[in-house]
Amino acid sequence: MNIMLFSKICARSGVGNHMRQLTDELINQGNKVWIVTGNNEQGIVEQDNLKMSIVPVSTHNPIQAIRNLIRIHRLVEENNIDVVHCHHRTAALYMRFYRFIWKIPVVYTLHIAPVPHDFIHRIFTYVGDKAIGVSSECVDFMRDYLKIPQEKCVVIPNGIYPPVFRGGYCREELLRKFNLPANKVILVMNCRISEIKNQMHMVEAVHQLTSEVQDKVIVAIAGSTGGAYYNSLIEKIEEYGLQEQFRFVGWVDSYELLAVADMSFLPSYSEGFALSVAEAFFMKVPAARTNTAGYIQMQDAVWKISATDVTPTVELINKLVKEGKEPFQNKTEYAYELANNEFTVEKMVMRTQAVYSEVTGIS
């Protein structure tokens, strides 16, 4: 099948990572993929079965928008595209105008919920023939707030490639790499640094620990540093005198960071699915997260925390420091099995290809 993946941008983020993994596995399954996007922060390299087209779809210039539409049509026609899979509302809106003139099956994926859903946003939300939600909450949101018919919606959880060499990481080498001490309980946040991900929650939680427990923990935070929110984190850490308890390790290999982790935390305000939690599952690292989108698929495998109340987080840290990982073992083993059964790229692509077949009639 010839498949066009269409997005506003292809950034180093959850959606960008999803598109990259979807592309790789679609090609592994014998498909050809064309990516149309506003940038290529993912650094995707063209190959025989993968082509990139950078199109300024974020433009507010109507003349440029028309040129974009014509360019997309040429790509569809010249490459015999069978289905267009949109990963942003802007991309889907282009396909709504496209289908006023030309015909092509269209699929849309909602990657995060909630999103703006006032009258104007509902009018400009287009899902084509089928709407994929990366979690049950995303599908419920599309049905209840974006007014997408239930029969058009399907849940396909995000997937990741399991680490190939789970036991092959050298903890001592990785601790040196990340400048982490060997004699501490290491807590990680493995996501971009932003207000929505709520790294400040961990600062406040550590602040509420007793000095005895504080001395035994280190919080390793991944993601690009810089910007107003990062600066506010640093200011608060310095205000509380917690410089020894926090390490900012930059963008790192998720599995390398998880290989040194004793527990993973995601106190975010909003999610689409929370791939970083699934990554912790694969590495048999206990994971705590908020009840945001994706929680339903994971609720029996995680420890529930609150974005606004640090008490559950403080209790978990105290338990981990005082009792070790043994009390967390059974749920962590269940999480590992769940991830292998439900949250792999192979399973995600199998389900996505079934949607493509449904809207195109191509088996």
C-alpha positions in Angstrom: 0.0 0.0 0.0 1.2 3.6 -0.7 0.6 5.7 2.4 0.9 9.4 3.0 1.5 10.5 6.6 0.6 14.2 6.9 1.4 16.4 9.8 1.9 20.1 10.7 5.4 19.3 12.0 7.6 16.3 12.6 9.2 17.4 15.9 11.2 15.6 18.5 8.1 14.9 20.5 5.6 12.2 21.2 3.8 12.8 17.8 7.1 12.9 15.9 8.3 9.8 17.6 5.0 8.1 16.8 5.3 9.0 13.1 8.8 7.8 12.9 8.0 4.4 14.5 4.8 4.1 12.4 6.8 4.8 9.3 9.6 2.3 10.1 7.2 -0.6 10.7 4.9 0.2 7.8 8.0 -0.1 5.6 9.0 -3.3 7.3 5.6 -4.6 6.4 6.2 -3.9 2.7 4.4 -0.6 2.4 5.7 2.6 0.8 5.5 5.8 2.8 5.5 9.5 1.9 5.8 12.0 4.8 4.4 15.5 4.2 5.2 17.9 7.0 6.3 21.4 7.9 9.7 20.4 9.2 11.9 17.3 9.9 13.3 17.7 13.4 13.2 13.9 13.6 16.0 13.8 11.1 14.2 11.2 9.0 16.3 10.1 6.0 14.8 9.2 2.7 15.2 5.7 1.3 13.7 3.6 -1.4 10.4 3.1 0.3 10.3 6.4 2.2 10.1 10.0 0.8 9.9 13.3 2.6 8.2 16.5 1.4 8.6 19.7 3.4 5.5 21.8 2.9 4.8 25.0 4.9 1.3 23.9 6.1 1.4 26.3 9.0 1.1 29.3 6.6 -1.5 32.0 7.1 -1.1 33.1 3.5 -4.2 31.8 1.5 -2.2 31.9 -1.7 0.5 29.7 -0.2 -2.2 27.4 1.3 -3.6 26.9 -2.2 -0.1 26.1 -3.5 0.3 23.6 -0.7 -3.0 21.9 -1.7 -1.9 21.7 -5.3 1.5 20.3 -4.3 -0.2 17.6 -2.1 -2.5 16.6 -5.0 0.6 16.2 -7.3 2.2 14.0 -4.7 -1.0 11.9 -4.4 -1.4 11.5 -8.1 2.3 11.0 -9.1 2.8 8.3 -6.3 -0.6 6.6 -6.5 -1.3 7.3 -2.8 -3.9 4.9 -1.4 -4.6 6.7 1.9 -3.7 9.9 3.7 -3.2 9.6 7.5 -3.3 13.0 9.2 -1.6 13.6 12.6 -2.7 17.2 13.2 -5.9 19.2 12.8 -4.2 21.6 10.4 -3.2 18.6 8.1 -6.7 17.2 8.4 -8.2 20.6 7.5 -6.2 20.6 4.3 -7.6 17.2 3.4 -11.2 18.5 4.0 -10.6 21.1 1.3 -8.8 18.6 -0.8 -11.8 16.3 -0.8 -14.0 19.1 -2.1 -12.2 18.6 -5.4 -10.5 15.2 -5.4 -11.1 11.8 -3.9 -8.8 10.0 -1.4 -9.5 8.0 1.8 -8.4 9.9 4.9 -7.7 8.8 8.4 -7.0 11.1 11.4 -5.3 10.4 14.7 -5.9 12.4 17.9 -2.7 12.2 19.9 -3.7 14.2 23.0 -6.8 15.0 25.0 -8.3 17.4 25.9 -7.7 19.9 23.0 -9.6 23.1 22.3 -13.2 22.1 21.5 -15.3 25.3 21.3 -17.7 25.7 18.4 -15.0 27.1 16.0 -12.6 24.3 16.8 -15.3 21.7 16.3 -16.2 23.2 12.9 -12.6 23.0 11.8 -12.0 19.5 13.1 -12.1 17.0 10.3 -11.4 13.3 10.7 -12.1 11.9 7.3 -13.3 8.3 7.1 -11.9 7.0 10.4 -10.7 8.6 13.6 -8.0 6.9 15.7 -7.6 7.8 19.3 -4.3 6.7 21.0 -6.2 6.0 24.2 -9.8 5.3 25.3 -9.9 8.8 26.7 -9.0 10.3 23.3 -11.8 8.4 21.7 -14.3 9.5 24.4 -13.1 13.1 24.0 -13.7 13.0 20.2 -17.2 11.5 20.7 -18.3 13.7 23.6 -16.6 17.0 22.8 -15.7 17.1 19.1 -19.0 15.4 18.2 -17.3 12.7 16.1 -19.7 9.7 15.6 -18.8 6.7 17.7 -18.8 4.4 14.6 -16.0 6.4 13.1 -13.7 6.1 16.1 -11.3 3.4 17.1 -8.7 3.0 19.9 -5.2 2.1 18.8 -2.7 2.6 21.7 0.7 3.9 20.8 3.5 1.4 20.5 7.2 1.3 21.0 10.0 -1.1 20.1 10.9 -3.1 23.2 14.6 -2.8 24.2 16.5 -5.6 22.5 19.1 -6.1 25.2 17.3 -5.5 28.4 20.0 -7.1 30.5 22.9 -5.6 28.5 23.1 -2.3 30.1 26.0 -1.6 32.5 24.6 0.4 35.3 27.9 1.6 36.6 28.9 3.0 33.1 25.5 4.7 32.7 25.6 6.2 36.2 29.0 7.8 35.2 27.5 8.9 31.9 24.6 10.7 33.6 26.7 12.0 36.5 24.6 10.1 39.0 25.8 8.6 42.3 25.7 4.8 42.8 24.4 4.9 46.3 21.1 6.8 45.8 17.6 5.9 44.9 17.1 7.2 41.4 13.8 8.7 40.4 13.3 9.7 36.7 11.1 11.9 34.6 11.6 10.9 31.0 9.8 13.5 28.9 10.2 16.9 27.6 10.6 19.7 30.1 7.4 21.7 30.0 4.7 23.0 32.3 2.2 20.4 31.0 4.6 17.6 32.0 4.8 19.2 35.4 8.4 18.7 36.5 7.7 21.2 39.3 5.6 18.5 40.9 8.8 16.5 41.6 10.5 19.6 43.1 7.7 20.2 45.5 7.5 16.5 46.4 11.2 16.2 47.2 10.9 19.4 49.2 8.3 17.8 51.4 10.5 14.7 52.2 12.4 14.6 55.4 16.0 15.6 55.2 16.9 12.0 55.9 15.0 10.7 52.9 16.1 13.7 50.7 19.7 12.6 51.2 18.9 9.2 49.8 17.3 10.2 46.5 18.2 11.8 43.2 15.7 12.9 40.6 17.0 12.6 37.0 15.1 14.8 34.5 15.5 14.2 30.8 14.7 16.8 28.1 16.1 19.9 26.5 17.1 22.6 29.0 16.4 26.3 28.6 13.4 28.5 28.5 11.2 30.1 31.1 9.8 27.0 32.6 13.2 25.4 33.0 14.5 28.6 34.6 11.6 28.5 37.0 12.5 24.9 38.0 16.1 25.9 38.7 15.0 28.9 40.7 12.7 26.8 42.9 15.4 24.1 43.3 17.8 26.7 44.5 15.2 28.3 46.7 14.6 25.0 48.5 18.3 24.1 48.5 17.8 20.9 46.5 20.7 21.2 44.0 22.1 17.9 45.1 18.8 16.1 44.6 18.2 17.1 40.9 20.1 16.3 37.7 19.1 17.5 34.3 20.5 15.0 31.8 19.3 16.4 28.5 17.9 14.3 25.7 19.0 10.8 26.3 18.2 7.3 25.2 15.1 6.4 27.2 16.2 2.9 27.9 19.6 4.0 29.1 18.0 6.3 31.6 15.5 3.7 32.7 18.3 1.2 33.2 19.5 3.2 36.2 16.0 4.1 37.5 14.4 2.8 40.6 11.0 4.4 39.7 9.6 6.5 37.0 7.2 9.5 37.5 4.9 11.3 35.1 2.8 13.9 37.0 1.6 15.5 33.8 -1.6 17.6 33.5 -2.4 16.2 30.0 -1.4 13.3 27.9 -2.4 11.4 24.8 -1.1 8.0 25.9 2.2 8.4 27.8 4.8 6.4 25.9 7.4 7.1 28.6 5.3 5.0 31.0 5.2 2.1 28.5 8.9 2.3 28.2 9.2 2.0 31.9 7.0 -1.1 31.7 9.4 -2.8 29.2 12.4 -2.1 31.5 10.5 -3.4 34.6 10.7 0.0 36.3 7.8 0.8 38.6 5.9 3.7 37.1 3.6 6.3 38.6 1.4 8.6 36.5 -1.6 10.8 36.7 -5.1 9.9 35.5 -4.8 11.5 32.1 -5.4 10.0 28.7 -4.0 6.6 28.4 -4.5 5.8 32.1 -7.4 3.4 31.4 -5.1 1.2 29.3 -2.5 1.2 32.1 -4.5 1.6 35.4 -3.7 -1.9 36.7 0.0 -1.5 36.0 0.8 1.9 37.5 0.7 3.8 40.7 -1.8 6.7 40.5 -0.5 10.2 41.5 -2.0 13.6 41.3 -0.8 16.6 39.2 -1.9 19.0 41.9 -1.4 17.1 45.2 2.2 15.8 45.9 1.1 13.6 48.8 0.8 10.3 46.8 4.2 11.0 45.3 5.8 11.7 48.6 4.2 8.5 50.0 5.6 6.4 47.1 9.1 7.9 47.5 9.1 7.2 51.2 7.9 3.6 50.6 10.6 3.0 47.9 13.4 4.5 50.1 12.4 2.6 53.3 11.2 -0.8 51.8 13.1 -1.1 48.5 11.5 -2.3 45.2 10.1 -5.6 46.6 6.6 -4.1 47.4 6.4 -2.9 43.8 7.5 -6.2 42.1 4.1 -7.8 41.3 2.6 -4.8 39.6 5.8 -4.2 37.7 5.9 -7.8 36.4 2.2 -7.4 35.3 3.2 -4.1 33.5 5.9 -5.9 31.6 3.5 -8.5 30.3 0.9 -5.9 29.5 3.5 -3.8 27.5 4.6 -6.9 25.5 1.0 -7.9 24.7 -0.5 -4.4 23.9 2.1 -1.6 23.5 4.5 -2.7 20.8 4.9 -1.0 17.5 4.1 -4.2 15.7 0.7 -4.4 17.4 0.0 -0.7 16.8 0.8 -1.0 13.1 -1.2 -4.2 12.7 -4.3 -2.3 14.0 -3.5 0.8 11.9 -3.2 -1.2 8.7 -6.6 -2.8 9.5 -8.0 0.8 9.5 -6.3 1.5 6.2 -7.8 -1.6 4.7 -11.2 -0.7 6.0 -11.2 2.8 4.4 -9.5 1.8 1.1 -10.9 -1.7 0.5 -7.3 -2.9 0.0 -6.4 -6.0 2.0 
